[in-house]
Amino acid sequence: MEIFNFEEDIKVICVRASSFPEGIMAAHQKLHALLPDIEQRKIFGISRPEDGKIIYKAAAEVKDTDDVKLLDHQMFVIEKGKYLSETIENFMEDIPKIGLTFQKLIAQPNIDPEGYCLEDYINETDVRCMVGIKREN
């Protein structure tokens, strides 16, 4: 495990999955269709439990040049700060490893209980799994 630090907040546009985990791929496909220049954006997956079930959102960074109509979609801000992380190479070869990695990360004592699980798709084959670390007041 490593500490990863976001220096700035990242504003993202989201597409909520209809179910978890079954709807994840469809949410990412819908996000890709929405953004013709998606290859030039950072791509994320954001999840957290709500009302006893996991809510998953496929997300892409917002650009200053984005059309106002695009911004009618659900927005989210990935908060700057430190995240406990682990990178999975060639994640498509072992997709269940993502869930196992998050189970390991959220079991750590210093994570933010109000945080979320964050997938940072580094490239087409590798993903960085992260959870926020409690902020010191």
C-alpha positions in Angstrom: 0.0 0.0 0.0 1.1 3.5 -0.7 0.0 7.0 0.0 -1.3 9.0 -3.0 -1.9 12.7 -2.8 -4.2 14.8 -5.0 -2.8 18.3 -4.9 -6.1 19.9 -6.2 -9.8 19.0 -6.1 -11.0 17.3 -9.3 -14.4 18.2 -10.6 -16.0 15.2 -12.5 -19.1 14.4 -14.4 -20.8 11.2 -13.4 -23.0 8.4 -14.8 -24.6 6.3 -12.0 -24.6 2.5 -12.6 -28.0 1.0 -12.5 -26.7 -1.8 -10.2 -23.5 -2.9 -8.6 -21.4 -4.6 -9.8 -23.5 -5.7 -12.9 -24.1 -2.1 -14.1 -20.5 -0.8 -13.9 -19.5 -1.6 -17.5 -22.7 0.0 -18.9 -22.1 3.1 -16.8 -18.6 3.5 -18.3 -19.9 2.9 -21.8 -22.6 5.6 -21.3 -19.9 8.0 -20.0 -17.7 7.3 -23.0 -20.6 7.9 -25.4 -21.3 11.2 -23.6 -17.7 12.5 -24.0 -16.2 12.2 -27.5 -12.8 13.3 -26.1 -12.8 10.9 -23.2 -9.2 9.7 -24.1 -8.0 13.1 -23.1 -9.6 13.0 -19.6 -8.9 11.3 -16.3 -11.4 8.5 -15.7 -12.6 7.3 -12.3 -15.0 5.0 -10.6 -16.5 6.3 -7.3 -18.4 4.0 -4.9 -19.8 4.1 -1.4 -22.5 2.3 0.5 -25.9 4.1 0.7 -29.0 2.7 2.4 -27.4 -0.8 2.6 -26.3 -1.1 -1.0 -23.3 0.1 -3.0 -23.8 3.1 -5.3 -21.3 3.2 -8.2 -20.6 6.1 -10.5 -18.4 6.2 -13.6 -16.7 9.6 -13.7 -14.5 11.7 -16.0 -12.8 15.0 -15.2 -14.6 18.2 -16.3 -12.8 20.5 -18.6 -13.1 24.3 -18.8 -14.2 24.0 -22.4 -17.1 21.6 -21.7 -20.5 22.5 -23.1 -23.0 23.9 -20.6 -25.5 21.1 -21.5 -23.0 18.5 -20.5 -22.8 20.1 -17.1 -26.5 19.3 -16.5 -25.4 15.8 -15.6 -24.5 14.7 -12.1 -21.3 16.4 -10.9 -19.0 15.4 -8.1 -15.8 16.7 -6.6 -12.9 14.3 -5.8 -11.4 16.1 -2.8 -7.7 16.9 -2.7 -5.7 15.2 0.0 -4.1 11.9 0.9 -5.5 8.5 -0.1 -4.4 5.1 0.8 -3.8 3.3 -2.5 -2.8 0.1 -4.3 -2.3 -0.2 -8.0 -3.6 -3.2 -10.0 -1.8 -3.9 -13.3 -3.8 -5.6 -16.1 -7.0 -5.3 -14.0 -9.2 -6.8 -16.8 -7.4 -10.1 -16.3 -8.7 -10.3 -12.7 -11.6 -7.9 -12.1 -12.5 -9.4 -8.7 -9.1 -8.3 -7.5 -10.5 -4.7 -7.5 -13.1 -5.6 -4.8 -10.6 -7.6 -2.8 -8.2 -4.7 -2.9 -10.9 -2.3 -1.6 -11.8 -4.7 1.2 -8.1 -4.6 2.3 -8.0 -0.8 2.0 -11.2 -0.1 4.0 -10.0 -2.4 6.7 -7.2 0.0 7.6 -7.7 2.0 10.8 -6.8 5.5 9.4 -9.3 5.7 6.6 -12.1 8.4 6.4 -15.3 6.8 7.5 -17.3 9.4 5.5 -15.1 8.8 2.4 -15.6 6.8 -0.7 -13.8 4.2 -2.7 -12.1 5.7 -5.8 -10.8 3.9 -8.9 -8.3 6.0 -10.9 -7.9 4.5 -14.3 -4.3 5.3 -15.0 -4.4 3.8 -18.5 -6.3 1.1 -20.3 -4.8 -1.7 -18.3 -4.0 -0.4 -14.9 -6.2 1.0 -12.1 -5.2 2.7 -8.8 -7.7 1.7 -6.0 -7.9 4.4 -3.3 -9.7 5.3 -0.1 -9.4 8.7 1.7 -7.3 9.0 4.8 -8.8 10.8 7.9 -7.9 14.4 7.8 -6.1 15.8 10.9 -7.9 18.8 12.4 
